[in-house]
């Protein structure tokens, strides 16, 4: 088994890897901008969660393509990272939202606001 990187990638693999890497970075950036731009915590909490999850999936696809083509075998180790992020990000968001709701209700605020 050869663990050394041998030669450049084929053009199709370079393009796919680059597209998924840039797409992942774009999703992460949009999530970060949402965190900064949205006015309240309850609106702000969704953008980074969705951006991080989508960004991680795109970066994972880029990693799988790159290392699978480079190593001439299917590289699925990166799926574990994406799976853990996909499981922990929503759970963390739920806990953050519950804590924020609890604190707002302790202050006497009416949350959610009446319609």
ROPA-409530 format. One record per atom (N, C-alpha, C, O, CB): atom name; x, y, z. Coordinates in steps of 0.02 Angstrom, whole numbers. Glycine has a CB too. Example, Ala and Ser with C-alpha at 12.3 -4.5 7.8 and 13.67 -1.06 7.14 Angstrom:
<sites>
+----+--------+--------+--------+
!  a !      x !      y !      z !
+----+--------+--------+--------+
!  N !    660 !   -284 !    390 !
! CA !    615 !   -225 !    390 !
!  C !    660 !   -165 !    390 !
!  O !    712 !   -166 !    423 !
! CB !    565 !   -224 !    452 !
!  N !    642 !   -112 !    354 !
! CA !    684 !    -53 !    357 !
!  C !    645 !      2 !    394 !
!  O !    670 !     57 !    402 !
! CB !    704 !    -30 !    286 !
+----+--------+--------+--------+
</sites>
This chain:
<sites>
+----+--------+--------+--------+
!  a !      x !      y !      z !
+----+--------+--------+--------+
!  N !     42 !    -59 !      0 !
! CA !      0 !      0 !      0 !
!  C !     45 !     62 !      0 !
!  O !     91 !     68 !     40 !
! CB !    -48 !      0 !     61 !
!  N !     30 !    107 !    -45 !
! CA !     70 !    168 !    -53 !
!  C !     33 !    226 !    -20 !
!  O !    -22 !    245 !    -42 !
! CB !     84 !    182 !   -127 !
!  N !     63 !    256 !     31 !
! CA !     32 !    311 !     67 !
!  C !     54 !    380 !     41 !
!  O !     35 !    431 !     69 !
! CB !     47 !    306 !    140 !
!  N !     94 !    380 !    -11 !
! CA !    119 !    443 !    -37 !
!  C !     71 !    470 !    -90 !
!  O !     39 !    432 !   -126 !
! CB !    189 !    435 !    -66 !
!  N !     67 !    536 !    -95 !
! CA !     26 !    568 !   -145 !
!  C !     63 !    566 !   -211 !
!  O !    120 !    588 !   -216 !
! CB !      8 !    641 !   -125 !
!  N !     31 !    538 !   -262 !
! CA !     64 !    528 !   -325 !
!  C !     31 !    570 !   -379 !
!  O !    -26 !    555 !   -399 !
! CB !     64 !    454 !   -345 !
!  N !     64 !    621 !   -402 !
! CA !     40 !    660 !   -459 !
!  C !    -21 !    703 !   -445 !
!  O !    -52 !    699 !   -392 !
! CB !     25 !    614 !   -514 !
!  N !    -38 !    744 !   -495 !
! CA !    -96 !    788 !   -488 !
!  C !   -161 !    751 !   -498 !
!  O !   -163 !    695 !   -525 !
! CB !    -91 !    846 !   -537 !
!  N !   -215 !    782 !   -477 !
! CA !   -282 !    754 !   -487 !
!  C !   -304 !    764 !   -559 !
!  O !   -280 !    809 !   -593 !
! CB !   -333 !    786 !   -439 !
!  N !   -350 !    722 !   -583 !
! CA !   -381 !    736 !   -648 !
!  C !   -421 !    801 !   -644 !
!  O !   -441 !    822 !   -590 !
! CB !   -427 !    677 !   -669 !
!  N !   -432 !    831 !   -701 !
! CA !   -465 !    896 !   -704 !
!  C !   -535 !    894 !   -674 !
!  O !   -555 !    940 !   -638 !
! CB !   -468 !    921 !   -776 !
!  N !   -574 !    841 !   -687 !
! CA !   -642 !    837 !   -661 !
!  C !   -642 !    834 !   -585 !
!  O !   -686 !    863 !   -552 !
! CB !   -678 !    775 !   -690 !
!  N !   -592 !    799 !   -556 !
! CA !   -589 !    795 !   -483 !
!  C !   -568 !    861 !   -452 !
!  O !   -592 !    881 !   -400 !
! CB !   -539 !    739 !   -462 !
!  N !   -522 !    896 !   -486 !
! CA !   -502 !    963 !   -461 !
!  C !   -561 !   1011 !   -462 !
!  O !   -571 !   1049 !   -415 !
! CB !   -445 !    991 !   -504 !
!  N !   -600 !   1009 !   -516 !
! CA !   -657 !   1054 !   -522 !
!  C !   -709 !   1038 !   -468 !
!  O !   -733 !   1083 !   -434 !
! CB !   -689 !   1050 !   -592 !
!  N !   -727 !    974 !   -461 !
! CA !   -776 !    955 !   -410 !
!  C !   -752 !    973 !   -339 !
!  O !   -790 !    998 !   -298 !
! CB !   -790 !    880 !   -414 !
!  N !   -689 !    959 !   -325 !
! CA !   -661 !    975 !   -259 !
!  C !   -664 !   1050 !   -247 !
!  O !   -683 !   1072 !   -192 !
! CB !   -589 !    950 !   -253 !
!  N !   -644 !   1089 !   -297 !
! CA !   -645 !   1162 !   -289 !
!  C !   -716 !   1188 !   -280 !
!  O !   -727 !   1233 !   -239 !
! CB !   -612 !   1195 !   -349 !
!  N !   -763 !   1162 !   -319 !
! CA !   -832 !   1186 !   -314 !
!  C !   -860 !   1172 !   -245 !
!  O !   -891 !   1216 !   -214 !
! CB !   -876 !   1152 !   -368 !
!  N !   -850 !   1111 !   -220 !
! CA !   -877 !   1094 !   -154 !
!  C !   -841 !   1132 !    -98 !
!  O !   -873 !   1152 !    -49 !
! CB !   -872 !   1019 !   -141 !
!  N !   -777 !   1143 !   -105 !
! CA !   -740 !   1181 !    -53 !
!  C !   -763 !   1254 !    -52 !
!  O !   -774 !   1282 !      2 !
! CB !   -664 !   1177 !    -66 !
!  N !   -771 !   1284 !   -110 !
! CA !   -794 !   1354 !   -113 !
!  C !   -867 !   1359 !    -90 !
!  O !   -885 !   1407 !    -54 !
! CB !   -787 !   1382 !   -184 !
!  N !   -908 !   1311 !   -109 !
! CA !   -978 !   1311 !    -87 !
!  C !   -983 !   1304 !    -11 !
!  O !  -1024 !   1337 !     20 !
! CB !  -1016 !   1255 !   -122 !
!  N !   -942 !   1260 !     18 !
! CA !   -941 !   1252 !     90 !
!  C !   -919 !   1315 !    126 !
!  O !   -948 !   1335 !    176 !
! CB !   -896 !   1195 !    110 !
!  N !   -868 !   1348 !     99 !
! CA !   -846 !   1411 !    128 !
!  C !   -899 !   1465 !    122 !
!  O !   -908 !   1506 !    167 !
! CB !   -780 !   1434 !     94 !
!  N !   -935 !   1465 !     66 !
! CA !   -988 !   1514 !     56 !
!  C !  -1045 !   1504 !    106 !
!  O !  -1071 !   1552 !    134 !
! CB !  -1015 !   1511 !    -16 !
!  N !  -1065 !   1441 !    116 !
! CA !  -1118 !   1427 !    166 !
!  C !  -1096 !   1449 !    235 !
!  O !  -1135 !   1478 !    273 !
! CB !  -1136 !   1353 !    165 !
!  N !  -1034 !   1435 !    253 !
! CA !  -1009 !   1455 !    319 !
!  C !  -1007 !   1531 !    325 !
!  O !  -1023 !   1559 !    378 !
! CB !   -938 !   1426 !    331 !
!  N !   -988 !   1566 !    271 !
! CA !   -987 !   1639 !    272 !
!  C !  -1057 !   1668 !    279 !
!  O !  -1067 !   1716 !    316 !
! CB !   -953 !   1666 !    209 !
!  N !  -1105 !   1640 !    243 !
! CA !  -1174 !   1664 !    247 !
!  C !  -1201 !   1654 !    318 !
!  O !  -1235 !   1697 !    345 !
! CB !  -1220 !   1628 !    196 !
!  N !  -1185 !   1598 !    349 !
! CA !  -1205 !   1586 !    418 !
!  C !  -1173 !   1636 !    465 !
!  O !  -1206 !   1660 !    512 !
! CB !  -1186 !   1516 !    439 !
!  N !  -1111 !   1653 !    453 !
! CA !  -1077 !   1703 !    495 !
!  C !  -1108 !   1772 !    486 !
!  O !  -1117 !   1808 !    535 !
! CB !  -1002 !   1705 !    479 !
!  N !  -1123 !   1790 !    424 !
! CA !  -1155 !   1855 !    412 !
!  C !  -1224 !   1858 !    445 !
!  O !  -1243 !   1910 !    471 !
! CB !  -1161 !   1868 !    337 !
!  N !  -1260 !   1802 !    443 !
! CA !  -1325 !   1801 !    477 !
!  C !  -1319 !   1810 !    551 !
!  O !  -1361 !   1842 !    583 !
! CB !  -1360 !   1735 !    462 !
!  N !  -1266 !   1782 !    580 !
! CA !  -1254 !   1790 !    652 !
!  C !  -1243 !   1863 !    669 !
!  O !  -1265 !   1886 !    722 !
! CB !  -1195 !   1748 !    674 !
!  N !  -1208 !   1899 !    626 !
! CA !  -1192 !   1969 !    640 !
!  C !  -1251 !   2015 !    624 !
!  O !  -1263 !   2063 !    660 !
! CB !  -1130 !   1989 !    600 !
!  N !  -1287 !   2001 !    570 !
! CA !  -1336 !   2048 !    544 !
!  C !  -1406 !   2043 !    574 !
!  O !  -1441 !   2094 !    578 !
! CB !  -1341 !   2040 !    471 !
!  N !  -1427 !   1985 !    595 !
! CA !  -1495 !   1978 !    619 !
!  C !  -1504 !   2011 !    688 !
!  O !  -1457 !   2010 !    728 !
! CB !  -1515 !   1904 !    622 !
!  N !  -1562 !   2040 !    702 !
! CA !  -1569 !   2084 !    760 !
!  C !  -1574 !   2049 !    828 !
!  O !  -1545 !   2073 !    876 !
! CB !  -1628 !   2126 !    751 !
!  N !  -1611 !   1995 !    833 !
! CA !  -1622 !   1964 !    899 !
!  C !  -1590 !   1895 !    902 !
!  O !  -1575 !   1865 !    851 !
! CB !  -1697 !   1960 !    914 !
!  N !  -1581 !   1872 !    963 !
! CA !  -1550 !   1806 !    972 !
!  C !  -1592 !   1752 !    940 !
!  O !  -1565 !   1705 !    909 !
! CB !  -1541 !   1791 !   1046 !
!  N !  -1657 !   1757 !    947 !
! CA !  -1701 !   1704 !    922 !
!  C !  -1700 !   1700 !    846 !
!  O !  -1711 !   1646 !    818 !
! CB !  -1773 !   1716 !    946 !
!  N !  -1688 !   1755 !    812 !
! CA !  -1679 !   1753 !    739 !
!  C !  -1607 !   1734 !    721 !
!  O !  -1595 !   1701 !    671 !
! CB !  -1697 !   1821 !    707 !
!  N !  -1561 !   1756 !    762 !
! CA !  -1490 !   1749 !    748 !
!  C !  -1466 !   1677 !    754 !
!  O !  -1416 !   1659 !    722 !
! CB !  -1451 !   1793 !    794 !
!  N !  -1498 !   1636 !    793 !
! CA !  -1471 !   1571 !    810 !
!  C !  -1475 !   1521 !    751 !
!  O !  -1437 !   1473 !    749 !
! CB !  -1508 !   1542 !    870 !
!  N !  -1521 !   1532 !    705 !
! CA !  -1530 !   1484 !    650 !
!  C !  -1477 !   1489 !    596 !
!  O !  -1455 !   1438 !    569 !
! CB !  -1597 !   1494 !    620 !
!  N !  -1455 !   1549 !    580 !
! CA !  -1409 !   1558 !    524 !
!  C !  -1343 !   1520 !    533 !
!  O !  -1323 !   1485 !    486 !
! CB !  -1394 !   1632 !    516 !
!  N !  -1308 !   1526 !    589 !
! CA !  -1245 !   1489 !    595 !
!  C !  -1255 !   1414 !    598 !
!  O !  -1212 !   1376 !    574 !
! CB !  -1208 !   1512 !    656 !
!  N !  -1310 !   1392 !    626 !
! CA !  -1322 !   1320 !    629 !
!  C !  -1331 !   1290 !    560 !
!  O !  -1299 !   1240 !    543 !
! CB !  -1383 !   1304 !    672 !
!  N !  -1373 !   1321 !    520 !
! CA !  -1384 !   1296 !    452 !
!  C !  -1322 !   1306 !    409 !
!  O !  -1303 !   1261 !    371 !
! CB !  -1444 !   1332 !    421 !
!  N !  -1290 !   1363 !    416 !
! CA !  -1230 !   1376 !    377 !
!  C !  -1173 !   1328 !    393 !
!  O !  -1139 !   1303 !    349 !
! CB !  -1206 !   1447 !    388 !
!  N !  -1164 !   1314 !    457 !
! CA !  -1111 !   1268 !    477 !
!  C !  -1126 !   1198 !    453 !
!  O !  -1081 !   1163 !    430 !
! CB !  -1103 !   1268 !    553 !
!  N !  -1188 !   1176 !    459 !
! CA !  -1205 !   1108 !    438 !
!  C !  -1197 !   1099 !    363 !
!  O !  -1166 !   1051 !    340 !
! CB !  -1277 !   1092 !    459 !
!  N !  -1224 !   1145 !    324 !
! CA !  -1217 !   1140 !    251 !
!  C !  -1144 !   1148 !    230 !
!  O !  -1121 !   1113 !    185 !
! CB !  -1260 !   1193 !    217 !
!  N !  -1108 !   1193 !    263 !
! CA !  -1037 !   1202 !    247 !
!  C !   -996 !   1140 !    261 !
!  O !   -953 !   1122 !    222 !
! CB !  -1009 !   1260 !    286 !
!  N !  -1010 !   1108 !    317 !
! CA !   -973 !   1047 !    334 !
!  C !   -988 !    991 !    284 !
!  O !   -943 !    954 !    265 !
! CB !   -991 !   1024 !    405 !
!  N !  -1051 !    985 !    263 !
! CA !  -1067 !    933 !    214 !
!  C !  -1031 !    946 !    148 !
!  O !  -1007 !    898 !    117 !
! CB !  -1143 !    930 !    202 !
!  N !  -1028 !   1008 !    125 !
! CA !   -993 !   1023 !     62 !
!  C !   -918 !   1011 !     68 !
!  O !   -888 !    983 !     23 !
! CB !  -1006 !   1096 !     42 !
!  N !   -888 !   1033 !    123 !
! CA !   -817 !   1021 !    133 !
!  C !   -803 !    946 !    139 !
!  O !   -751 !    922 !    116 !
! CB !   -792 !   1057 !    197 !
!  N !   -849 !    909 !    170 !
! CA !   -841 !    836 !    174 !
!  C !   -842 !    804 !    105 !
!  O !   -802 !    759 !     90 !
! CB !   -896 !    806 !    219 !
!  N !   -888 !    826 !     63 !
! CA !   -890 !    800 !     -6 !
!  C !   -826 !    816 !    -43 !
!  O !   -800 !    773 !    -80 !
! CB !   -950 !    828 !    -43 !
!  N !   -800 !    876 !    -35 !
! CA !   -737 !    894 !    -67 !
!  C !   -680 !    849 !    -41 !
!  O !   -638 !    827 !    -81 !
! CB !   -720 !    968 !    -54 !
!  N !   -679 !    836 !     23 !
! CA !   -627 !    794 !     53 !
!  C !   -632 !    722 !     27 !
!  O !   -582 !    691 !     10 !
! CB !   -633 !    794 !    129 !
!  N !   -694 !    696 !     23 !
! CA !   -703 !    628 !     -1 !
!  C !   -681 !    622 !    -74 !
!  O !   -647 !    574 !    -92 !
! CB !   -777 !    607 !      6 !
!  N !   -700 !    670 !   -115 !
! CA !   -680 !    668 !   -186 !
!  C !   -605 !    671 !   -192 !
!  O !   -574 !    632 !   -228 !
! CB !   -713 !    725 !   -225 !
!  N !   -574 !    719 !   -157 !
! CA !   -501 !    728 !   -164 !
!  C !   -463 !    665 !   -143 !
!  O !   -422 !    639 !   -181 !
! CB !   -479 !    787 !   -121 !
!  N !   -477 !    641 !    -83 !
! CA !   -437 !    584 !    -58 !
!  C !   -456 !    518 !    -91 !
!  O !   -415 !    473 !    -94 !
! CB !   -446 !    579 !     17 !
!  N !   -518 !    511 !   -115 !
! CA !   -536 !    451 !   -151 !
!  C !   -501 !    446 !   -218 !
!  O !   -476 !    393 !   -237 !
! CB !   -612 !    448 !   -161 !
!  N !   -498 !    502 !   -254 !
! CA !   -463 !    502 !   -318 !
!  C !   -388 !    496 !   -308 !
!  O !   -354 !    460 !   -344 !
! CB !   -480 !    566 !   -358 !
!  N !   -362 !    531 !   -258 !
! CA !   -290 !    530 !   -245 !
!  C !   -266 !    461 !   -222 !
!  O !   -212 !    439 !   -241 !
! CB !   -272 !    582 !   -193 !
!  N !   -305 !    428 !   -181 !
! CA !   -284 !    364 !   -154 !
!  C !   -310 !    304 !   -193 !
!  O !   -294 !    247 !   -175 !
! CB !   -306 !    358 !    -84 !
!  N !   -350 !    315 !   -245 !
! CA !   -378 !    262 !   -288 !
!  C !   -421 !    214 !   -248 !
!  O !   -429 !    156 !   -269 !
! CB !   -321 !    224 !   -322 !
!  N !   -450 !    235 !   -193 !
! CA !   -498 !    195 !   -156 !
!  C !   -547 !    243 !   -122 !
!  O !   -532 !    301 !   -111 !
! CB !   -463 !    148 !   -103 !
!  N !   -605 !    217 !   -105 !
! CA !   -657 !    259 !    -75 !
!  C !   -637 !    281 !     -4 !
!  O !   -623 !    239 !     38 !
! CB !   -724 !    222 !    -74 !
!  N !   -637 !    346 !      7 !
! CA !   -617 !    375 !     71 !
!  C !   -679 !    401 !    107 !
!  O !   -704 !    455 !     90 !
! CB !   -564 !    432 !     62 !
!  N !   -704 !    364 !    155 !
! CA !   -765 !    383 !    189 !
!  C !   -754 !    403 !    262 !
!  O !   -803 !    411 !    299 !
! CB !   -814 !    327 !    186 !
!  N !   -692 !    411 !    283 !
! CA !   -678 !    430 !    352 !
!  C !   -707 !    499 !    369 !
!  O !   -728 !    511 !    426 !
! CB !   -602 !    430 !    365 !
!  N !   -709 !    543 !    320 !
! CA !   -733 !    611 !    332 !
!  C !   -808 !    612 !    347 !
!  O !   -833 !    660 !    376 !
! CB !   -718 !    655 !    273 !
!  N !   -845 !    561 !    327 !
! CA !   -916 !    559 !    341 !
!  C !   -931 !    558 !    416 !
!  O !   -983 !    582 !    438 !
! CB !   -948 !    498 !    309 !
!  N !   -886 !    531 !    455 !
! CA !   -895 !    530 !    527 !
!  C !   -897 !    601 !    556 !
!  O !   -938 !    616 !    599 !
! CB !   -838 !    491 !    561 !
!  N !   -854 !    645 !    530 !
! CA !   -854 !    715 !    553 !
!  C !   -920 !    748 !    535 !
!  O !   -951 !    781 !    576 !
! CB !   -795 !    753 !    522 !
!  N !   -941 !    740 !    472 !
! CA !  -1004 !    771 !    451 !
!  C !  -1063 !    743 !    489 !
!  O !  -1109 !    780 !    506 !
! CB !  -1014 !    760 !    376 !
!  N !  -1063 !    679 !    503 !
! CA !  -1117 !    649 !    541 !
!  C !  -1120 !    677 !    612 !
!  O !  -1174 !    692 !    637 !
! CB !  -1108 !    573 !    544 !
!  N !  -1063 !    685 !    644 !
! CA !  -1062 !    713 !    712 !
!  C !  -1085 !    786 !    713 !
!  O !  -1121 !    807 !    758 !
! CB !   -992 !    707 !    742 !
!  N !  -1065 !    825 !    663 !
! CA !  -1087 !    895 !    660 !
!  C !  -1162 !    897 !    646 !
!  O !  -1198 !    938 !    676 !
! CB !  -1048 !    934 !    605 !
!  N !  -1186 !    853 !    601 !
! CA !  -1258 !    852 !    586 !
!  C !  -1300 !    832 !    646 !
!  O !  -1357 !    853 !    652 !
! CB !  -1271 !    805 !    528 !
!  N !  -1272 !    792 !    690 !
! CA !  -1309 !    771 !    750 !
!  C !  -1303 !    822 !    807 !
!  O !  -1352 !    833 !    843 !
! CB !  -1284 !    704 !    774 !
!  N !  -1245 !    853 !    815 !
! CA !  -1235 !    897 !    873 !
!  C !  -1259 !    968 !    861 !
!  O !  -1280 !   1001 !    909 !
! CB !  -1163 !    897 !    891 !
!  N !  -1255 !    994 !    801 !
! CA !  -1275 !   1064 !    789 !
!  C !  -1349 !   1076 !    805 !
!  O !  -1363 !   1125 !    840 !
! CB !  -1261 !   1083 !    716 !
!  N !  -1395 !   1036 !    781 !
! CA !  -1465 !   1049 !    799 !
!  C !  -1480 !   1040 !    874 !
!  O !  -1520 !   1077 !    902 !
! CB !  -1511 !   1004 !    759 !
!  N !  -1449 !    991 !    904 !
! CA !  -1460 !    980 !    976 !
!  C !  -1434 !   1039 !   1016 !
!  O !  -1467 !   1062 !   1063 !
! CB !  -1425 !    914 !    999 !
!  N !  -1375 !   1064 !    998 !
! CA !  -1347 !   1123 !   1032 !
!  C !  -1392 !   1183 !   1022 !
!  O !  -1402 !   1222 !   1069 !
! CB !  -1277 !   1138 !   1005 !
!  N !  -1419 !   1191 !    962 !
! CA !  -1464 !   1247 !    948 !
!  C !  -1527 !   1243 !    991 !
!  O !  -1551 !   1293 !   1017 !
! CB !  -1483 !   1248 !    874 !
!  N !  -1554 !   1183 !    998 !
! CA !  -1614 !   1174 !   1040 !
!  C !  -1599 !   1193 !   1112 !
!  O !  -1639 !   1228 !   1144 !
! CB !  -1639 !   1101 !   1036 !
!  N !  -1542 !   1171 !   1138 !
! CA !  -1524 !   1188 !   1207 !
!  C !  -1513 !   1263 !   1216 !
!  O !  -1535 !   1292 !   1266 !
! CB !  -1460 !   1151 !   1228 !
!  N !  -1481 !   1295 !   1168 !
! CA !  -1472 !   1368 !   1171 !
!  C !  -1539 !   1405 !   1169 !
!  O !  -1549 !   1453 !   1207 !
! CB !  -1427 !   1392 !   1113 !
!  N !  -1584 !   1383 !   1127 !
! CA !  -1649 !   1415 !   1122 !
!  C !  -1689 !   1406 !   1187 !
!  O !  -1721 !   1453 !   1210 !
! CB !  -1689 !   1387 !   1063 !
!  N !  -1687 !   1347 !   1216 !
! CA !  -1722 !   1335 !   1279 !
!  C !  -1694 !   1378 !   1335 !
!  O !  -1731 !   1405 !   1376 !
! CB !  -1720 !   1262 !   1298 !
!  N !  -1628 !   1383 !   1338 !
! CA !  -1597 !   1425 !   1389 !
!  C !  -1616 !   1499 !   1380 !
!  O !  -1629 !   1534 !   1429 !
! CB !  -1521 !   1417 !   1388 !
!  N !  -1617 !   1521 !   1317 !
! CA !  -1635 !   1591 !   1305 !
!  C !  -1708 !   1604 !   1322 !
!  O !  -1725 !   1656 !   1350 !
! CB !  -1622 !   1609 !   1231 !
!  N !  -1752 !   1557 !   1304 !
! CA !  -1822 !   1564 !   1323 !
!  C !  -1831 !   1566 !   1399 !
!  O !  -1869 !   1607 !   1424 !
! CB !  -1864 !   1506 !   1293 !
!  N !  -1796 !   1523 !   1434 !
! CA !  -1800 !   1522 !   1506 !
!  C !  -1778 !   1589 !   1536 !
!  O !  -1811 !   1617 !   1580 !
! CB !  -1756 !   1466 !   1534 !
!  N !  -1722 !   1616 !   1511 !
! CA !  -1697 !   1680 !   1537 !
!  C !  -1745 !   1737 !   1522 !
!  O !  -1755 !   1780 !   1564 !
! CB !  -1628 !   1695 !   1508 !
!  N !  -1773 !   1737 !   1462 !
! CA !  -1821 !   1790 !   1444 !
!  C !  -1883 !   1786 !   1487 !
!  O !  -1909 !   1838 !   1508 !
! CB !  -1840 !   1786 !   1369 !
!  N !  -1907 !   1727 !   1500 !
! CA !  -1966 !   1719 !   1542 !
!  C !  -1951 !   1736 !   1615 !
!  O !  -1995 !   1761 !   1650 !
! CB !  -1993 !   1647 !   1538 !
!  N !  -1889 !   1723 !   1637 !
! CA !  -1870 !   1742 !   1705 !
!  C !  -1869 !   1818 !   1713 !
!  O !  -1884 !   1844 !   1767 !
! CB !  -1800 !   1713 !   1723 !
!  N !  -1852 !   1854 !   1659 !
! CA !  -1852 !   1927 !   1661 !
!  C !  -1921 !   1956 !   1656 !
!  O !  -1931 !   2016 !   1668 !
! CB !  -1809 !   1954 !   1604 !
!  N !  -1970 !   1915 !   1640 !
! CA !  -2039 !   1939 !   1635 !
!  C !  -2059 !   1957 !   1564 !
!  O !  -2114 !   1984 !   1555 !
! CB !  -2048 !   1998 !   1679 !
!  N !  -2018 !   1945 !   1516 !
! CA !  -2035 !   1959 !   1446 !
!  C !  -2087 !   1910 !   1421 !
!  O !  -2089 !   1852 !   1443 !
! CB !  -1973 !   1958 !   1401 !
!  N !  -2129 !   1933 !   1376 !
! CA !  -2178 !   1889 !   1346 !
!  C !  -2149 !   1857 !   1283 !
!  O !  -2146 !   1887 !   1230 !
! CB !  -2243 !   1928 !   1330 !
!  N !  -2127 !   1794 !   1292 !
! CA !  -2095 !   1758 !   1237 !
!  C !  -2134 !   1695 !   1226 !
!  O !  -2146 !   1659 !   1275 !
! CB !  -2020 !   1743 !   1252 !
!  N !  -2155 !   1678 !   1168 !
! CA !  -2152 !   1716 !   1106 !
!  C !  -2200 !   1775 !   1108 !
!  O !  -2248 !   1774 !   1146 !
! CB !  -2168 !   1671 !   1045 !
!  N !  -2186 !   1827 !   1068 !
! CA !  -2228 !   1886 !   1070 !
!  C !  -2298 !   1870 !   1045 !
!  O !  -2307 !   1826 !   1003 !
! CB !  -2197 !   1942 !   1027 !
!  N !  -2349 !   1906 !   1070 !
! CA !  -2417 !   1893 !   1048 !
!  C !  -2426 !   1914 !    975 !
!  O !  -2394 !   1960 !    951 !
! CB !  -2468 !   1930 !   1093 !
!  N !  -2471 !   1879 !    941 !
! CA !  -2482 !   1895 !    870 !
!  C !  -2539 !   1944 !    861 !
!  O !  -2556 !   1963 !    805 !
! CB !  -2496 !   1832 !    830 !
+----+--------+--------+--------+
</sites>
